Amino acid sequence: MVAAAAILPELATQLVVPVAAAVGIAFAVLQWVLVSKVKVAPEPRGEGGSAAGGGAGAGGKDGASEYLIEEEEGLNDHNVVLKCAEIQTAISEGATSFLFTEYKYAGGFMTVFAVLIFVFLGSIEGFSTKSQPCHYSVGKTCKPALANAAFSTIAFVLGAVTSLVSGFLGMKIATYANARTTLEARKGVGKAFITAFRSGAVMGFLLAASGLFVLYVAINLFGLYYGDDWEGLFEAITGYGLGGSSMALFGRVGGGIYTKAADVGADLVGKVERNIPEDDPRNPAVIADNVGDNVGDIAGMGSDLFGSYAESSCAALVVASISSFGINHQFTPMMYPLLISSVGIIACLITTLFATDFFEVKEVDQIEPALKKQLIISTAVMTAGIALVSWLGLPYTFTIFNFGAQKTVHSWQLFLCVAVGLWAGLVIGFITEYYTSNAYSPVQDVADSCRTGAATNVIFGLALGYKSVIIPIFAIAFSIFLSFSLAAMYGVAVAALGMLSTIATGLAIDAYGPISDNAGGIAEMAGMSHRIRERTDALDAAGNTTAAIGKGFAIGSAALVSLALFGAFVSRAGITTVDVLTPNVFIGLLVGAMLPYWFSAMTMKSVGSAALKMVEEVRRQFNTIPGLMEGTAKPDYATCVKISTDASIKEMIPPGALVMLTPLIVGTFFGVETLSGVLAGALVSGVQIAISASNTGGAWDNAKKYIEAGASEHAKSLGPKGSDCHKAAVIGDTIGDPLKDTSGPSLNILIKLMAVESLVFAPFFATYGGILFKYL
């Protein structure tokens, strides 16, 4: 059979992918250089503007008002800048120290699990070095199982290291930018917005480009050994996704426990009991709280979205390798998932310029629309990009593997699959915004329910979270139905990739939130003007909503990714149908549906236990340090940082073990049918809990901010800060903290990680699995 060829030749594909990655990294470096122009050091008044402007025109139209706020308030500018630099250093050192401690444990796990992968996969053929019959290509021989074991292990380590580095660099960028955003807020909300957004873009482009480049290099280097055995090559590459997600689990859970233990402790004692403002320097937990924003919301989120990207690429590549692209060794169509990501980087670059160069944010009420426009523009530009890639990178007609058969597909159908995933992501993003932004009625209703106390606030918040699941699930269901109908499991995999194709913009918007949050904390601790704090609060409120949108994207893409991985696992394990009427599968469904609840219980209790210790320590300091409440004595910040660090390191291990060991135990002892039930059950229940938990927590947080801001007559009637209504809102926000920042975001890693782990170990389970049922 003579296969139709793509328009784009192989050489061009070999150039396009690394060049796009290089452009992404160069753009990230450029944004970093622009941010670094903001000096965190006092400057002579005459030189002021242009050096600290962080962009074109800094010394021009805004230059005259640079020091206006400090002069009006009678503040010493020199001392304010020094104080900002001191606080920034404390936050950066705390975050670096925690991540190094966390990565020691993650490194130990990585070593042990790498050995497990090699032993399990190598034992399939008794560690033989002889070629074996191919699993899919009948009559052909493929590389030995031992080689697959070795290369899967290398890919796992590559993915794990890339994930850790992504998280660490994200944290470093965020802690570099937080004080700079605070100082820029003196000149206006627009300057602060650009600094925070550019810093987020550094992380977004660096992660998207490095993830793409490492995967591209791994495929080419592995190909030197595998040659024509593409089946074995791309099966080994799945280890890359497993490495990325396994590290993301520790980053999300460990970072989530750290940040919420500090946040809950700081809020309960500081705001509720002592009636002092958020981020007040008298609060002993305030540095730990700001450190937590960087290790949880930045480092954890970066690793999480990198994991999603790696897994969706691997799922698509595995299915493509056993379709006509792989059978006929068509390199350009085979690299279609990487070409989508390459075009995504360019589309996101164009989109970012709209926020930083083409349009300027001048007023507080322009912040949220500017961030929303980023989502809309990136989606529109990317749609055109997908059309171009589908036209140039795919033959008009080809076949896709569909559970043992080959399904004929056209290039325009694959375009629709990617596009439906992309636009479903936008729908999920806007629905999330509707349910979590205080500009709309759902959050305003939650705020209004605080009139009658914390109990009604909790009831309204939970109801909002459950209701917010409806439309995103329909969007995900529609995406799955359309993409599967058009191109089987490969369609679902590229739909997930479509949702993640604008990952650079998504991460920029996501990282913007914690950076703005930190900027507000630094302004409060440095004793800056209340007007500057109002500006940073406005940046933070918009960031809170966009963080919820980012979590919606992550959960939606996780659902599509895990289904695609599930399909690849079922095919590799030799299962023709997953019949829920058989007891093996049904008990797996029940157990799988229970796992997200077990996991959530562990992470919620971990936050509660750590917060309990934090509350006791903060109370102790307020009660025993003379002059602390008066501001004449300094609190012991280091003890609170240590409590969060110790608790999160200790508590992240049991939830991580639950997720990592479940597929190994079920697959080995109960077999691939039961494991397929577990994966399906975890996917179905995990997605619902993740969406509701994230949106409930986000709504409670923004209901509190709605009351605090007092921007409308309704909001003013509920305030001010310190009122009974506000205290009820703080309690709701505190309950929501572990939901939106620990349990919810970690669940999407649970469903992806179990699926990709099952796929990596599928050859072993198919050969030796189901020990118990064999002897019963």
KELUMMI-346313 format. One line per 5 residues: number of its first residue (from 0); for each residue x, y, z of C-alpha. Coordinates in steps of 0.1 Angstrom, whole numbers, always signed. Last residue first. Layout:
<nodes>
NUM	X,Y,Z; ...;
</nodes>
This chain:
<nodes>
775	-89,-189,+424; -53,-194,+413; -53,-173,+382; -76,-148,+398; -50,-140,+425;
770	-21,-136,+400; -40,-113,+377; -10,-99,+359; +21,-118,+346; +21,-112,+308;
765	-5,-85,+303; +5,-68,+335; +41,-66,+324; +33,-53,+289; +9,-27,+305;
760	+35,-13,+329; +39,+20,+310; +2,+22,+302; -8,+15,+338; +15,+43,+349;
755	+0,+66,+323; -36,+59,+336; -27,+62,+373; -9,+95,+367; -37,+111,+348;
750	-65,+103,+373; -43,+113,+403; -29,+144,+387; -64,+157,+382; -70,+150,+418;
745	-41,+172,+430; -58,+204,+418; -89,+198,+439; -72,+184,+471; -46,+211,+476;
740	-53,+246,+464; -91,+248,+458; -103,+224,+485; -74,+231,+510; -83,+268,+509;
735	-121,+264,+508; -125,+260,+546; -104,+291,+551; -125,+311,+526; -157,+300,+544;
730	-143,+311,+577; -131,+344,+562; -167,+350,+548; -182,+345,+583; -157,+370,+597;
725	-167,+395,+570; -204,+392,+579; -195,+396,+616; -176,+428,+608; -138,+428,+608;
720	-134,+443,+574; -164,+465,+565; -187,+450,+553; -219,+435,+540; -237,+468,+532;
715	-206,+480,+514; -207,+449,+491; -243,+457,+481; -235,+493,+475; -206,+483,+452;
710	-168,+483,+455; -167,+472,+492; -132,+456,+485; -134,+435,+517; -169,+421,+510;
705	-159,+411,+474; -126,+397,+486; -145,+374,+510; -168,+363,+482; -137,+359,+460;
700	-122,+333,+484; -155,+315,+489; -160,+312,+451; -124,+299,+445; -129,+272,+472;
695	-162,+261,+457; -148,+262,+422; -117,+240,+430; -137,+215,+450; -165,+212,+424;
690	-141,+207,+395; -119,+182,+413; -148,+162,+427; -164,+158,+392; -132,+149,+375;
685	-122,+123,+401; -155,+104,+399; -154,+95,+363; -116,+92,+360; -112,+71,+391;
680	-140,+47,+380; -125,+43,+345; -90,+36,+359; -103,+11,+385; -123,-7,+358;
675	-93,-10,+335; -74,-23,+365; -100,-51,+370; -96,-61,+334; -58,-59,+335;
670	-53,-83,+363; -61,-87,+400; -28,-92,+417; -3,-75,+394; -26,-49,+378;
665	-43,-40,+411; -10,-38,+431; +9,-18,+405; -21,+4,+396; -27,+13,+433;
660	+10,+18,+443; +16,+52,+427; -17,+69,+437; -17,+56,+473; +20,+62,+477;
655	+16,+98,+468; -12,+103,+492; +9,+86,+520; +41,+106,+512; +28,+142,+511;
650	+22,+144,+548; +58,+142,+561; +72,+167,+536; +42,+190,+541; +43,+189,+579;
645	+81,+196,+581; +80,+225,+557; +49,+241,+572; +62,+239,+608; +96,+251,+597;
640	+82,+282,+581; +62,+289,+613; +94,+286,+634; +113,+309,+610; +88,+338,+613;
635	+95,+345,+649; +76,+377,+654; +93,+411,+657; +86,+434,+687; +73,+470,+688;
630	+43,+463,+665; +17,+468,+693; +5,+433,+688; +40,+419,+692; +49,+441,+722;
625	+56,+413,+746; +60,+378,+729; +41,+352,+749; +4,+355,+739; +9,+365,+702;
620	+37,+339,+698; +16,+311,+714; -14,+320,+692; +8,+318,+661; +23,+284,+672;
615	-12,+269,+681; -26,+280,+648; +4,+265,+629; +1,+232,+647; -36,+230,+638;
610	-29,+241,+602; -6,+211,+598; -33,+187,+610; -60,+203,+589; -38,+204,+558;
605	-30,+167,+562; -67,+160,+569; -76,+176,+536; -48,+157,+517; -58,+123,+532;
600	-95,+128,+527; -90,+139,+492; -71,+107,+483; -97,+85,+499; -125,+104,+480;
595	-105,+102,+447; -100,+65,+453; -137,+56,+458; -146,+57,+420; -116,+34,+413;
590	-128,+9,+440; -163,+8,+425; -151,+6,+389; -126,-22,+398; -154,-42,+414;
585	-173,-38,+382; -144,-49,+360; -137,-82,+377; -175,-88,+383; -183,-88,+346;
580	-213,-66,+337; -190,-36,+333; -175,-52,+301; -143,-35,+290; -139,-49,+254;
575	-109,-61,+233; -83,-61,+261; -48,-69,+247; -29,-49,+274; -16,-26,+248;
570	-50,-17,+234; -65,-12,+269; -35,+9,+279; -38,+31,+248; -75,+37,+254;
565	-68,+45,+291; -41,+70,+280; -66,+87,+257; -92,+87,+286; -65,+101,+310;
560	-56,+129,+286; -92,+139,+280; -100,+141,+317; -67,+157,+326; -74,+184,+299;
555	-106,+193,+317; -89,+194,+351; -60,+215,+340; -82,+239,+320; -105,+243,+351;
550	-74,+249,+373; -63,+277,+350; -97,+293,+352; -95,+291,+390; -61,+308,+388;
545	-77,+334,+365; -103,+342,+392; -77,+346,+419; -55,+367,+396; -83,+392,+391;
540	-87,+395,+428; -48,+398,+432; -45,+427,+407; -73,+445,+425; -56,+438,+459;
535	-23,+451,+445; -40,+484,+436; -57,+487,+469; -24,+480,+487; -9,+509,+468;
530	-37,+531,+480; -31,+519,+516; +4,+533,+513; +33,+510,+520; +41,+495,+554;
525	+67,+470,+540; +46,+441,+553; +14,+454,+535; +32,+461,+502; +50,+427,+504;
520	+17,+409,+509; +1,+427,+480; +31,+417,+457; +28,+381,+469; -8,+380,+458;
515	+2,+396,+425; +28,+369,+419; +3,+342,+430; -22,+354,+403; +2,+361,+374;
510	+14,+325,+375; -20,+313,+362; -22,+339,+334; +13,+331,+322; +5,+294,+326;
505	-25,+296,+303; -6,+317,+278; +22,+292,+275; -3,+263,+277; -21,+274,+245;
500	-19,+239,+230; -32,+224,+262; -68,+221,+251; -57,+211,+216; -34,+184,+232;
495	-64,+170,+249; -83,+170,+216; -51,+154,+201; -55,+125,+226; -93,+122,+220;
490	-88,+120,+182; -61,+94,+187; -86,+74,+207; -110,+71,+177; -106,+97,+149;
485	-140,+112,+140; -163,+95,+165; -137,+97,+192; -132,+134,+187; -170,+142,+186;
480	-179,+121,+216; -149,+131,+237; -154,+168,+230; -191,+166,+238; -185,+148,+271;
475	-158,+174,+281; -182,+203,+273; -211,+185,+291; -189,+180,+321; -179,+217,+320;
470	-216,+226,+319; -227,+206,+350; -197,+209,+374; -205,+245,+385; -237,+232,+402;
465	-217,+211,+427; -194,+240,+435; -223,+265,+439; -241,+242,+463; -209,+239,+484;
460	-206,+276,+486; -242,+282,+495; -241,+257,+524; -207,+271,+537; -220,+307,+537;
455	-252,+295,+554; -230,+280,+582; -206,+310,+584; -232,+335,+595; -266,+349,+586;
450	-253,+379,+566; -227,+356,+551; -253,+344,+526; -248,+377,+507; -212,+368,+499;
445	-224,+334,+484; -250,+353,+464; -223,+377,+451; -203,+346,+441; -231,+332,+420;
440	-242,+367,+408; -212,+377,+387; -184,+402,+392; -171,+383,+422; -155,+358,+399;
435	-157,+321,+408; -188,+307,+391; -187,+328,+360; -149,+324,+357; -152,+286,+358;
430	-178,+288,+330; -154,+310,+311; -125,+286,+314; -146,+255,+307; -159,+271,+275;
425	-123,+281,+265; -111,+245,+271; -140,+232,+250; -127,+256,+223; -92,+239,+222;
420	-106,+204,+225; -130,+210,+197; -102,+225,+176; -79,+194,+180; -107,+170,+170;
415	-119,+193,+141; -84,+194,+126; -83,+156,+128; -115,+155,+108; -100,+179,+83;
410	-70,+155,+78; -93,+126,+67; -97,+94,+87; -100,+57,+78; -102,+35,+109;
405	-77,+6,+113; -90,-23,+135; -76,-38,+167; -90,-13,+191; -91,+17,+167;
400	-57,+24,+151; -59,+54,+128; -58,+53,+90; -48,+80,+65; -64,+104,+40;
395	-54,+140,+32; -18,+135,+43; -10,+155,+75; +15,+182,+83; +7,+209,+58;
390	-31,+211,+60; -34,+199,+97; -6,+224,+107; -23,+253,+89; -58,+245,+104;
385	-42,+241,+138; -26,+276,+135; -59,+292,+125; -75,+277,+156; -45,+289,+176;
380	-51,+325,+167; -87,+323,+179; -78,+304,+211; -49,+327,+220; -72,+358,+213;
375	-100,+345,+236; -77,+334,+265; -57,+366,+264; -89,+386,+261; -99,+372,+295;
370	-67,+386,+311; -73,+421,+297; -110,+419,+308; -98,+411,+344; -74,+440,+345;
365	-95,+468,+329; -116,+475,+360; -85,+486,+379; -77,+513,+353; -48,+519,+328;
360	-42,+485,+312; -23,+492,+280; -30,+476,+246; -5,+466,+219; +26,+460,+241;
355	+21,+439,+272; -14,+424,+269; -16,+422,+231; +20,+411,+229; +11,+379,+249;
350	-12,+368,+221; +15,+369,+195; +37,+347,+217; +8,+324,+225; +3,+317,+188;
345	+40,+311,+183; +42,+286,+212; +10,+269,+201; +25,+264,+166; +52,+243,+182;
340	+27,+224,+204; +6,+215,+173; +38,+204,+155; +47,+182,+184; +13,+164,+182;
335	+17,+161,+144; +51,+145,+147; +39,+112,+132; +24,+131,+103; +59,+145,+96;
330	+78,+112,+101; +58,+89,+79; +72,+55,+88; +45,+35,+69; +34,+15,+100;
325	+39,+46,+123; +18,+71,+103; -7,+43,+92; -16,+37,+129; +4,+18,+155;
320	+29,+47,+161; +0,+71,+160; -16,+55,+191; +16,+58,+211; +23,+93,+198;
315	-11,+106,+208; -8,+92,+244; +28,+105,+247; +18,+141,+236; -12,+140,+261;
310	+11,+127,+288; +39,+153,+283; +14,+182,+282; -5,+171,+313; +28,+166,+332;
305	+40,+201,+322; +6,+214,+335; +12,+197,+369; +49,+207,+372; +40,+243,+367;
300	+11,+241,+391; +32,+227,+418; +60,+253,+414; +36,+282,+411; +5,+277,+432;
295	+22,+254,+458; +58,+265,+462; +53,+301,+453; +20,+308,+472; +34,+289,+501;
290	+64,+313,+506; +38,+340,+510; +20,+321,+538; +53,+311,+554; +62,+348,+555;
285	+29,+357,+571; +28,+330,+598; +41,+352,+626; +15,+379,+621; +29,+412,+631;
280	+39,+419,+595; +2,+421,+585; -3,+400,+554; -41,+401,+558; -52,+428,+582;
275	-55,+424,+620; -87,+414,+638; -68,+393,+664; -91,+363,+664; -106,+362,+629;
270	-80,+380,+608; -47,+370,+625; -56,+338,+643; -78,+321,+616; -61,+338,+587;
265	-24,+331,+594; -31,+294,+604; -53,+288,+573; -27,+304,+550; +3,+286,+566;
260	-13,+252,+565; -26,+260,+530; +7,+268,+514; +26,+238,+528; -2,+213,+521;
255	-5,+225,+485; +33,+225,+480; +35,+189,+491; +4,+177,+472; +11,+197,+440;
250	+48,+192,+439; +46,+155,+449; +20,+148,+423; +39,+169,+397; +69,+146,+402;
245	+48,+116,+392; +33,+135,+364; +65,+144,+346; +81,+109,+351; +50,+91,+338;
240	+48,+114,+307; +84,+107,+298; +79,+69,+304; +55,+70,+275; +87,+74,+252;
235	+93,+37,+256; +61,+28,+238; +70,+54,+212; +103,+37,+203; +89,+1,+206;
230	+62,+7,+180; +85,+29,+160; +108,-1,+153; +123,+13,+121; +155,+26,+138;
225	+152,+18,+175; +188,+28,+185; +191,+61,+167; +154,+67,+173; +159,+70,+210;
220	+181,+101,+203; +154,+116,+179; +125,+109,+203; +144,+122,+233; +154,+154,+215;
215	+118,+162,+206; +106,+154,+241; +133,+177,+256; +124,+205,+232; +86,+204,+238;
210	+89,+204,+276; +116,+232,+273; +93,+253,+251; +61,+250,+272; +80,+255,+305;
205	+101,+285,+294; +71,+301,+276; +48,+299,+306; +74,+308,+333; +86,+339,+315;
200	+50,+348,+306; +41,+348,+344; +69,+374,+348; +55,+394,+319; +21,+394,+336;
195	+33,+406,+370; +54,+434,+354; +26,+444,+330; +0,+445,+358; +23,+466,+381;
190	+28,+492,+354; -9,+493,+346; -19,+497,+383; +0,+529,+386; +34,+543,+395;
185	+35,+530,+431; +23,+496,+418; +57,+493,+401; +73,+488,+435; +49,+459,+444;
180	+54,+442,+410; +92,+444,+415; +87,+428,+450; +69,+398,+434; +91,+394,+403;
175	+122,+375,+415; +100,+353,+438; +79,+344,+408; +109,+337,+385; +126,+315,+411;
170	+93,+295,+417; +88,+290,+379; +124,+278,+376; +119,+253,+404; +87,+239,+390;
165	+101,+235,+355; +133,+219,+369; +113,+194,+388; +92,+185,+357; +122,+183,+334;
160	+139,+160,+359; +109,+137,+362; +103,+136,+324; +140,+127,+317; +140,+101,+345;
155	+109,+84,+330; +124,+86,+295; +156,+68,+308; +135,+41,+325; +114,+36,+294;
150	+147,+33,+274; +160,+6,+297; +128,-14,+298; +123,-11,+261; +158,-24,+256;
145	+152,-53,+280; +120,-62,+261; +141,-68,+229; +137,-46,+198; +109,-56,+174;
140	+104,-84,+149; +77,-84,+122; +52,-111,+113; +23,-93,+130; +28,-56,+135;
135	+9,-50,+168; +29,-68,+195; +61,-71,+175; +78,-105,+178; +109,-103,+200;
130	+146,-95,+194; +170,-112,+217; +186,-94,+247; +166,-114,+272; +159,-100,+307;
125	+135,-129,+313; +113,-118,+284; +88,-99,+306; +115,-94,+333; +128,-62,+317;
120	+95,-44,+321; +92,-51,+358; +129,-47,+366; +134,-15,+346; +103,+2,+358;
115	+110,-8,+394; +145,+6,+392; +131,+39,+379; +106,+39,+408; +134,+36,+434;
110	+154,+64,+419; +125,+87,+414; +113,+81,+450; +148,+92,+463; +147,+122,+440;
105	+112,+132,+452; +125,+130,+488; +155,+152,+480; +132,+174,+458; +110,+183,+488;
100	+140,+195,+508; +153,+215,+479; +118,+229,+473; +115,+240,+509; +148,+258,+510;
95	+142,+276,+478; +107,+288,+490; +121,+300,+523; +151,+318,+506; +128,+335,+481;
90	+103,+346,+507; +131,+361,+530; +148,+377,+500; +115,+394,+489; +110,+407,+524;
85	+144,+423,+525; +140,+438,+490; +106,+453,+500; +121,+468,+532; +149,+484,+512;
80	+124,+499,+488; +102,+513,+516; +132,+527,+535; +144,+547,+506; +109,+559,+497;
75	+104,+574,+532; +66,+578,+535; +48,+612,+538; +16,+598,+523; +15,+624,+496;
70	+52,+621,+488; +50,+583,+487; +20,+584,+464; +37,+609,+440; +70,+591,+436;
65	+65,+580,+401; +39,+606,+391; +61,+625,+366; +74,+594,+349; +40,+581,+338;
60	+38,+598,+304; +76,+596,+298; +100,+577,+320; +82,+544,+316; +75,+549,+280;
55	+85,+515,+268; +88,+488,+295; +100,+478,+329; +100,+514,+341; +126,+512,+368;
50	+155,+525,+347; +133,+549,+328; +118,+565,+358; +137,+577,+386; +170,+594,+377;
45	+164,+626,+396; +151,+608,+427; +183,+589,+433; +176,+552,+433; +167,+528,+461;
40	+171,+491,+452; +147,+465,+438; +153,+478,+403; +127,+472,+376; +148,+465,+346;
35	+147,+429,+356; +111,+426,+342; +123,+436,+307; +152,+411,+309; +128,+383,+320;
30	+104,+391,+291; +134,+388,+267; +145,+355,+283; +109,+340,+279; +109,+352,+242;
25	+142,+334,+236; +129,+302,+252; +98,+303,+230; +118,+310,+199; +141,+281,+207;
20	+111,+258,+211; +97,+270,+178; +131,+264,+161; +134,+229,+177; +100,+219,+162;
15	+102,+236,+128; +136,+222,+118; +130,+184,+120; +96,+191,+105; +112,+209,+75;
10	+136,+180,+70; +107,+155,+70; +88,+173,+42; +56,+194,+48; +30,+185,+22;
5	+22,+152,+39; +24,+120,+20; -3,+95,+8; +7,+59,+16; +15,+34,-11;
0	+0,+0,+0;
</nodes>
